[in-house]
Each structure stands twice: as C-alpha cells, then as structure tokens.
Amino acid sequence: MTESLVHPNFKINGKAVSGDGLWEVAHRFIKEGHGYQESVGRFLLDWISPSAKIHVNTSGSTGKPKKIELLKNHMRNSALATGAFFNLKSGDTCLLCLSCDYIAGKMMLVRAMLLGLDIYIAEPTATPLQQIDHFQTFRFCAMVPLQVQASLDALERIETLIIGGASVSNALKKELLPKKTRCFETYGMTETITHVAMRELSEASKNPFRALPNVHFSLDDRECLVIDAPKIASNKIVTNDQVALVSDTEFLWLGRYDNVINSGGVKLFPEAIEEKLSTYLQDACIVAGIEDERLGQKLVLVMESDSTQKIDLDLFKEIKTLAPYERPKEIYYLPTFIRTKNGKIQRELTLQKAINNQ
C-alpha cells in the first residue's frame, strides 16, 4: 500500500525517501522538529496509514472551522490533475511553505510523494524563501498573497507559482506581471481538495478561471457555482460563490453570495469593489453594508490602518472604474484586521470591531 502512495524518486530537502523510510522520517519530524515540521510528520503518517480517508480542518473563513473526511483516492486524483496541468515531472523541485494543518499544505506533500518531486520544506512565514539557500530554485510552489507580496524580490527563484487562500489584488498583480515567474490564481476549497480551476495572471483584467481536467461547472437558482468533479468529490458541490458562467469549464468570479450588499435596490459585490479599490489604496481593505434607513444597506469601507492619515471621500469620485453606487459612503479604520490562522480576513468580526472602535 505504501509503495503505491509514494513515488520511488520522492525526496525531501534533496534526500531520497523511500516508502518504507517515510515512517522513520515522519517520526523524526514529530519528535525533533519545530511545530510546522510536526504537522508535516503527522500528515505523512496519516498518508501511509491503512485508512482510506484523511481528516482535514476547513479554514473557517466563511463559517466555523470544521473537520471533514477526504478520500485518499480523491486526493491522489487531484494531485495527478495538477501534475498534468503544469507538466510536473519526477525530479522537479517544489517548495512547501504553507501549514500542513490545512489542505493546501497537505496537498503539496501529496503531489511531491505521488509525482516523485524533491520537496523543500520551509516554515510557513511571510518570507519562506529567505530560509532556503539562495542558489536553490523551484519548479513549483504554492503561496498565499501575503507571502507573495513579502517575497517579490526573490520570486524569480520559482518557475511556476500558484496563489490561493485569498484573491490577488490589482496592486499585487501589477507587481507580478513583469516577473519571469508564471503566476496562477487558484479557485477551490477544502471540499474540492484545493483548486479545481485557475487563471494565469496577465494584462487581461478579467480572464476567466478555467477548470482542471474532469471538472465541469453549472449554476444553481441563486446563480452560485455548482462543481461537478467526480474524480475528487463523490457528489456535486454547491458553493456560495456567485459567478458569471462563460462555459461549462470557465467562469468569472463575482463574489460570495453571503457577502452581497443590497443598497437602494442595487446588488453590490464587495470583492469586485475591493479589487477596483486595491489599485489606488496601499493598505488592505474590505467593503461591507451597514443598516441605513434610506438605502436599506449603506456601503462602507474598512481600512487596515490607523486613522492618522484619513482618506477624503471625494477620492472615490476620481476612480473611473467605480460606478457611483460603488463609492463608499463612510470609512472606518482598524489597525489590524481579524484573520483566520491561514490569513483570511474574517469580514463580519472585522466590521463589528471597526464600528465599535469609532
């Protein structure tokens, strides 16, 4: 069983690890390693155990974190699909710099074990490349936007980079376009075993997400995305993501159904407005709706900043991509947003804290 789960050319930090030797490596990580290495060791033991299932924690960005079961066979299929999409081959190097407490980190290990990659393991900090010898380059890596932003000077050590966990802002996208690194924004969730679609960052402002092999899309009656991916999920997955369907394998992401703001009868997608604002605002921000007698919901902006340099509301009139109804009517400031452990902004809690701080 172990041999079918581990490629004979699999390496960790440049050293060959056989299927039989994985148990020893895992226990060494658990007994002697730092916290992030302990997580790696625990997952390696789970992967080579006789069980056909893995228990995984969801991130908690859209609700309470929960534990779900995933089939190892589905995880294998997901890893092989990513390998085929990016033409990853045995002997290629990759960098694991995400926590193995969550699916994204676990799947980097699965891809390496199944495809025979040489995986280098770094602590999941904002600047993981600083931990690896500067001459070491990588064929493949996955990061969250916060890590990408902090690693811009060293990114060209990575040939192909997938970015997930949060959307890529326009400001970050502009900084990535001149780089030699091929950068892809991913779409997925724990239930889909990381990404089921991705789009390469390019000059085009609205290129669609494209499905991985054997994945198809449709809409429910809320115009939310439904994912049909039989090789990685036993049932269709109904999401809360409102999208514009381009074809059954392509879509434009609009925003979360549960985040939509109804202001004066106009439906506003916070994520789309935030994307427009990110070109002009340096600090992280979210927009949200608060109760308003006239409009029902009033659009407000929350900035991750102290209030020493306040923004004039007239600035939004100068942003030509913003429709009049997309201009925030009020601004709140908060020194630090509330985030999940893997860096996703918790919108409701952040908004309430910002309001209470005024």
Backbone torsions as a table, in degrees:
resi	resn	phi	psi	omega
1	MET	NA	-43.6	-178.2
2	THR	-61.1	-39.9	-176.6
3	GLU	-61.9	-36.1	-178.8
4	SER	-73.4	-16.7	-179.1
5	LEU	-97.3	-9.7	-176.8
6	VAL	-134.8	121.8	178.9
7	HIS	-68.0	143.1	-179.2
8	PRO	-62.9	-19.5	-179.6
9	ASN	-98.5	9.0	-179.0
10	PHE	-62.5	135.4	177.7
11	LYS	-133.8	151.8	171.2
12	ILE	-121.7	122.1	-179.7
13	ASN	52.7	40.4	175.9
14	GLY	84.4	-3.2	-177.9
15	LYS	-110.2	131.2	-178.7
16	ALA	-63.3	138.5	177.6
17	VAL	-130.9	114.6	178.7
18	SER	-80.7	166.3	176.4
19	GLY	-57.4	-42.2	-179.9
20	ASP	-69.4	-31.2	-177.9
21	GLY	-81.9	-8.8	-175.8
22	LEU	-66.4	-35.0	179.8
23	TRP	-60.1	-44.9	-179.6
24	GLU	-64.8	-43.6	178.9
25	VAL	-61.4	-44.6	-179.3
26	ALA	-60.0	-45.8	-179.3
27	HIS	-66.7	-33.3	177.3
28	ARG	-66.1	-41.2	176.3
29	PHE	-60.3	-42.9	-176.4
30	ILE	-68.7	-43.0	-174.6
31	LYS	-80.9	-36.6	-171.0
32	GLU	-113.5	-12.5	-172.1
33	GLY	-86.0	171.5	172.3
34	HIS	-76.1	177.0	-175.9
35	GLY	-54.6	-45.0	-177.8
36	TYR	-67.8	-30.8	177.7
37	GLN	-74.2	-31.9	175.1
38	GLU	-61.1	-41.2	178.1
39	SER	-61.8	-40.0	176.8
40	VAL	-61.3	-48.4	-178.7
41	GLY	-60.3	-43.3	180.0
42	ARG	-62.5	-41.0	-179.6
43	PHE	-68.9	-39.2	178.5
44	LEU	-58.1	-41.1	177.6
45	LEU	-65.6	-40.2	176.7
46	ASP	-60.9	-40.8	-175.2
47	TRP	-66.1	-38.9	-177.5
48	ILE	-93.4	3.4	177.4
49	SER	-71.7	162.0	-179.8
50	PRO	-67.2	-18.3	-177.1
51	SER	-62.5	143.7	177.8
52	ALA	-86.1	-2.4	-174.1
53	LYS	-125.2	157.3	173.9
54	ILE	-125.4	136.8	174.0
55	HIS	-93.6	130.4	-173.9
56	VAL	-131.3	141.1	175.2
57	ASN	-87.8	135.4	171.6
58	THR	-79.2	164.3	-171.5
59	SER	-76.3	-29.2	-178.7
60	GLY	84.7	13.9	-178.1
61	SER	-74.3	-25.9	-177.8
62	THR	-118.9	15.4	-179.4
63	GLY	168.2	-173.5	179.7
64	LYS	-67.1	137.3	175.8
65	PRO	-58.6	143.9	179.3
66	LYS	-144.0	164.5	179.1
67	LYS	-103.8	130.9	178.5
68	ILE	-126.9	162.2	178.6
69	GLU	-101.4	135.3	174.6
70	LEU	-124.2	142.3	177.4
71	LEU	-79.7	136.2	177.5
72	LYS	-60.1	-34.7	179.5
73	ASN	-63.5	-38.0	177.0
74	HIS	-67.2	-39.0	178.2
75	MET	-65.0	-38.8	176.7
76	ARG	-61.0	-46.4	-179.3
77	ASN	-62.1	-39.7	178.3
78	SER	-63.0	-44.7	-179.6
79	ALA	-62.9	-41.8	-179.9
80	LEU	-66.7	-36.4	178.3
81	ALA	-64.8	-42.3	177.0
82	THR	-64.3	-41.8	178.1
83	GLY	-60.1	-41.1	179.2
84	ALA	-68.7	-40.7	-177.9
85	PHE	-61.3	-41.7	-176.2
86	PHE	-101.8	5.0	179.2
87	ASN	55.1	44.4	177.6
88	LEU	-75.5	137.4	-176.0
89	LYS	-126.4	156.7	176.4
90	SER	-52.4	132.2	-179.3
91	GLY	97.7	-16.5	176.1
92	ASP	-63.7	148.6	178.0
93	THR	-94.7	147.3	174.4
94	CYS	-142.8	160.0	-178.2
95	LEU	-118.4	124.8	172.6
96	LEU	-98.8	113.2	179.3
97	CYS	-133.2	21.5	176.8
98	LEU	-113.9	154.8	-178.8
99	SER	-66.6	134.1	176.7
100	CYS	-83.5	8.7	169.8
101	ASP	-74.8	-17.2	-176.5
102	TYR	-123.2	167.3	-170.3
103	ILE	-61.9	-36.8	-176.3
104	ALA	-61.9	-42.8	177.9
105	GLY	-69.1	-42.2	178.9
106	LYS	-59.4	-42.1	-176.2
107	MET	-70.9	-26.8	173.0
108	MET	-61.8	-40.3	177.1
109	LEU	-66.6	-42.4	-179.4
110	VAL	-61.6	-44.5	178.9
111	ARG	-59.5	-44.1	-178.9
112	ALA	-64.3	-44.2	-178.0
113	MET	-66.0	-40.7	-176.2
114	LEU	-79.0	-35.1	-174.7
115	LEU	-93.9	-6.7	-179.3
116	GLY	76.0	37.9	179.7
117	LEU	-86.2	160.4	173.7
118	ASP	-99.5	104.2	-172.9
119	ILE	-100.1	126.2	175.0
120	TYR	-98.7	135.0	-173.5
121	ILE	-111.5	121.8	178.7
122	ALA	-119.3	154.1	175.3
123	GLU	-63.2	136.2	-176.9
124	PRO	-74.9	69.0	176.9
125	THR	-99.1	-177.9	178.7
126	ALA	-68.7	-27.4	-175.8
127	THR	-126.6	68.1	-175.4
128	PRO	-66.0	-29.5	-177.7
129	LEU	-64.9	-23.7	178.9
130	GLN	-67.4	-18.4	-177.7
131	GLN	-85.3	-12.5	-175.5
132	ILE	-108.0	141.8	178.1
133	ASP	-45.8	134.3	-171.0
134	HIS	-63.7	-20.8	-179.4
135	PHE	-82.5	-12.2	-177.2
136	GLN	-78.5	126.0	177.2
137	THR	-111.4	165.6	-174.7
138	PHE	-134.3	136.5	176.2
139	ARG	-74.0	-30.2	-171.4
140	PHE	-153.0	143.2	178.3
141	CYS	-157.8	153.7	173.0
142	ALA	-123.1	134.6	178.5
143	MET	-139.3	163.6	168.1
144	VAL	-93.8	159.8	-176.1
145	PRO	-54.8	-36.6	179.9
146	LEU	-59.3	-41.8	178.2
147	GLN	-68.3	-40.6	180.0
148	VAL	-60.6	-46.5	-178.9
149	GLN	-59.4	-41.0	-177.1
150	ALA	-80.4	-9.9	-175.6
151	SER	-114.1	15.5	-173.5
152	LEU	-55.1	-38.4	-176.7
153	ASP	-68.2	-21.0	-175.7
154	ALA	-113.1	2.7	-172.5
155	LEU	-61.8	-26.2	-175.7
156	GLU	-71.4	-1.4	170.5
157	ARG	-77.0	-10.2	-178.9
158	ILE	-110.1	128.2	179.9
159	GLU	-78.0	-48.0	-179.3
160	THR	-129.4	126.2	-176.8
161	LEU	-124.0	127.1	171.7
162	ILE	-104.8	138.9	-174.2
163	ILE	-121.4	123.5	-178.7
164	GLY	-144.2	-173.4	179.4
165	GLY	89.9	-27.1	177.0
166	ALA	-164.1	161.7	-177.9
167	SER	-72.9	153.9	178.6
168	VAL	-88.1	120.3	-178.5
169	SER	-69.7	158.6	176.5
170	ASN	-60.3	-37.9	-179.1
171	ALA	-63.5	-44.0	178.8
172	LEU	-67.9	-40.1	179.4
173	LYS	-58.2	-41.9	179.8
174	LYS	-62.1	-35.0	179.2
175	GLU	-74.7	-24.4	-177.9
176	LEU	-84.6	-29.1	-173.3
177	LEU	-57.2	-39.1	179.8
178	PRO	-74.4	-11.9	-176.1
179	LYS	-72.3	153.5	176.3
180	LYS	-74.0	-23.6	-179.6
181	THR	-62.7	132.5	172.5
182	ARG	-81.4	121.3	-174.9
183	CYS	-113.9	132.9	-179.8
184	PHE	-125.4	131.6	171.6
185	GLU	-88.7	134.1	-175.1
186	THR	-106.1	156.2	172.2
187	TYR	-125.7	128.0	177.9
188	GLY	173.6	-173.6	-177.6
189	MET	-159.4	175.2	-179.7
190	THR	-58.2	-42.4	-176.7
191	GLU	-63.9	-24.3	177.5
192	THR	-99.8	13.7	178.0
193	ILE	56.0	61.0	-173.5
194	THR	68.2	-138.4	-165.3
195	HIS	-77.6	143.0	169.8
196	VAL	-117.5	-8.4	179.1
197	ALA	-152.5	157.3	176.9
198	MET	-156.0	162.1	175.7
199	ARG	-138.0	137.2	178.4
200	GLU	-78.1	133.5	178.9
201	LEU	-69.0	127.3	-176.8
202	SER	-148.3	-178.8	179.4
203	GLU	-63.5	-28.3	-179.5
204	ALA	-63.1	126.7	-174.9
205	SER	-72.8	-27.1	-174.4
206	LYS	-135.9	53.2	173.8
207	ASN	-75.3	141.7	-172.7
208	PRO	-77.6	160.7	168.0
209	PHE	-73.3	138.9	-179.9
210	ARG	-117.0	137.8	-175.9
211	ALA	-68.8	148.4	167.9
212	LEU	-73.2	167.5	179.7
213	PRO	-54.8	141.8	176.1
214	ASN	67.4	25.2	176.5
215	VAL	-122.3	133.9	178.5
216	HIS	-134.1	154.7	-174.5
217	PHE	-123.7	152.3	171.1
218	SER	-149.9	-178.2	-179.6
219	LEU	-120.0	149.5	170.0
220	ASP	-94.5	-172.6	-174.9
221	ASP	-72.3	-8.7	175.0
222	ARG	-92.9	-0.1	-172.5
223	GLU	66.6	32.4	174.8
224	CYS	-98.3	152.0	-174.9
225	LEU	-69.7	134.6	171.9
226	VAL	-116.6	128.1	-174.9
227	ILE	-106.5	124.8	176.0
228	ASP	-112.5	102.0	-176.2
229	ALA	-137.1	75.5	-171.7
230	PRO	-60.6	-21.5	-178.9
231	LYS	-81.8	-13.1	179.3
232	ILE	-127.1	-4.6	178.8
233	ALA	-149.4	133.3	-175.9
234	SER	-68.2	-30.7	-179.1
235	ASN	-125.6	163.0	173.3
236	LYS	-62.6	144.9	-179.4
237	ILE	-108.6	119.0	178.1
238	VAL	-94.5	120.9	-176.4
239	THR	-101.0	174.7	171.8
240	ASN	-105.7	22.5	-179.7
241	ASP	-97.3	116.7	176.5
242	GLN	-81.5	132.0	-175.5
243	VAL	-137.6	163.0	168.1
244	ALA	-105.2	115.0	-176.3
245	LEU	-78.7	123.1	177.5
246	VAL	-88.4	-42.3	175.3
247	SER	-156.9	-175.6	-179.7
248	ASP	-76.9	1.8	175.3
249	THR	-128.3	8.0	-178.5
250	GLU	-142.0	143.8	175.8
251	PHE	-153.2	156.4	170.3
252	LEU	-102.9	126.8	-178.1
253	TRP	-83.4	130.0	-178.6
254	LEU	-102.3	-44.0	-178.9
255	GLY	159.1	177.9	-179.5
256	ARG	-80.2	135.2	178.2
257	TYR	-57.2	-40.1	-177.2
258	ASP	-78.2	-5.1	176.4
259	ASN	-101.4	-9.5	-174.2
260	VAL	-59.6	137.4	-179.8
261	ILE	-108.5	132.1	175.2
262	ASN	-106.5	102.6	-176.0
263	SER	-115.7	108.3	-179.2
264	GLY	62.1	30.8	179.7
265	GLY	86.8	-1.9	179.1
266	VAL	-100.6	130.6	179.3
267	LYS	-84.3	121.3	-178.6
268	LEU	-114.6	134.6	177.4
269	PHE	-101.6	107.7	-177.0
270	PRO	-52.9	-42.8	-175.6
271	GLU	-63.2	-36.6	179.2
272	ALA	-68.5	-38.6	178.5
273	ILE	-68.5	-41.4	178.8
274	GLU	-61.5	-36.1	178.4
275	GLU	-63.3	-40.9	178.4
276	LYS	-67.1	-41.7	-178.2
277	LEU	-68.3	-30.7	-174.3
278	SER	-62.7	-21.2	177.5
279	THR	-69.4	-26.9	-173.3
280	TYR	-109.1	-20.3	-176.4
281	LEU	-109.4	130.2	-178.3
282	GLN	-78.5	-34.9	-176.6
283	ASP	-82.8	155.1	174.9
284	ALA	-62.3	147.3	-179.2
285	CYS	-150.9	158.0	168.2
286	ILE	-133.9	154.1	169.7
287	VAL	-115.2	151.6	-176.5
288	ALA	-153.2	169.4	177.6
289	GLY	-107.9	133.0	172.6
290	ILE	-120.6	157.0	-173.4
291	GLU	-59.6	136.6	-179.2
292	ASP	-145.4	131.3	-175.8
293	GLU	-62.1	-39.6	-175.1
294	ARG	-82.5	-44.2	-173.0
295	LEU	-96.1	-12.5	-172.0
296	GLY	88.5	-61.9	171.9
297	GLN	-132.4	135.6	178.9
298	LYS	-105.8	135.0	-179.3
299	LEU	-78.1	125.4	177.6
300	VAL	-126.8	156.3	178.8
301	LEU	-111.6	135.2	173.6
302	VAL	-116.1	122.7	-178.0
303	MET	-104.4	137.9	173.2
304	GLU	-85.3	84.4	-173.0
305	SER	-167.3	157.5	169.7
306	ASP	-77.8	171.0	-173.6
307	SER	-96.8	21.3	-177.7
308	THR	-70.8	-31.8	177.9
309	GLN	-120.2	90.7	-175.1
310	LYS	-79.8	148.6	179.9
311	ILE	-92.2	135.6	175.8
312	ASP	-78.9	131.6	179.9
313	LEU	-58.9	-24.5	180.0
314	ASP	-65.3	-19.4	178.3
315	LEU	-55.8	-37.0	-174.5
316	PHE	-67.9	-22.3	176.9
317	LYS	-70.3	-23.6	-178.4
318	GLU	-84.2	-12.6	-179.9
319	ILE	-86.0	101.0	-171.3
320	LYS	-66.8	-23.0	179.6
321	THR	-76.7	-13.6	179.1
322	LEU	-88.0	123.9	171.7
323	ALA	-70.7	156.8	-178.8
324	PRO	-52.7	-39.3	-178.4
325	TYR	-77.3	-5.8	177.1
326	GLU	-96.1	1.5	180.0
327	ARG	-84.2	124.5	178.4
328	PRO	-58.4	141.7	-179.5
329	LYS	-93.9	-12.9	-177.1
330	GLU	-156.9	152.6	-179.4
331	ILE	-126.0	133.0	173.8
332	TYR	-114.8	150.4	-179.7
333	TYR	-122.4	139.0	179.5
334	LEU	-142.6	124.2	-176.5
335	PRO	-58.1	-38.4	-178.1
336	THR	-139.9	126.1	175.9
337	PHE	-72.3	156.5	174.2
338	ILE	-87.8	124.7	-177.0
339	ARG	-127.1	159.8	172.4
340	THR	-75.5	175.0	-178.8
341	LYS	-60.1	-30.7	-179.2
342	ASN	-100.3	20.3	166.4
343	GLY	93.9	3.1	179.9
344	LYS	-81.3	138.5	-179.4
345	ILE	-71.5	131.1	174.0
346	GLN	-91.6	100.6	-167.9
347	ARG	-61.8	-52.4	-174.9
348	GLU	-62.0	-46.7	-179.2
349	LEU	-64.9	-38.9	179.0
350	THR	-65.4	-44.2	179.2
351	LEU	-61.2	-47.3	-178.1
352	GLN	-63.4	-39.9	178.8
353	LYS	-65.4	-39.9	179.5
354	ALA	-64.0	-42.8	179.4
355	ILE	-64.5	-43.8	-178.4
356	ASN	-67.0	-25.2	-178.4
357	ASN	-80.1	-12.7	-176.3
358	GLN	-72.2	NA	NA
